[in-house]
């Protein structure tokens, strides 16, 4: 079984460049018209044909002279120079790209959201807070930033009695170990002393991170109401 690496589409073009470059170098070596190694490196990097240099007679078959400099076979391998020139720019370009979210990742996040809604209705705040990372942050509307699990639990436990709560996921984007779910919510609360329940609806945007054990936790979340502010 082989694993397909994202971004591997660059490999065929790189292989073609390498093959063409090596064929050109070997042909020039056979004909005795190899140019200097610096020119080979430049041609390899830019994918341009090798420049032809006038051949001068050397003191031995292993020496080829150009107007710029002379190279003995023992001093420099022009084939090696060309390979190095090809590999240097190509390897960074062929690094694997970010891994996209899988269906399993999205389903895991959906399951956590569904269970979160149930624990909110039950008023089980320790269970609610367990969804968040230790350094999780809430960005609630018309209120200060809430950071850390202890502060998050205090925030939720101070809310009025919640009688209805449901989130509907609109999309879950992301890559690697980060996900960005976007959702809407509907909620009904019964403030102490109120004559009628308070209904609200709005939108939510969050940042989740995948943990070493494969679970997902909320890093940051913000939400606001779709309803106009009361006057």
Secondary structure, DSSP 8 states (H G I E B T S, - for coil): -----TTTHHHHHHHHHHHHHHHHHHHHHHHT----HHHHHHHHHHT--------B--SSTTEEE-SS-EEETTT--HHHHHHHHHHHHHHHHTS----B--HHHHHHHHHHHHHHHHHHHHT-HHHHHTTEEEEEEEE-TTS--EESHHHHHHHHHTS-EEEEEEEEEEEEEEETTEEEEEEEEEEEEE-TT-SS-EEEEEEEEEEEEE-TTS-EEEEEEEEEESS----
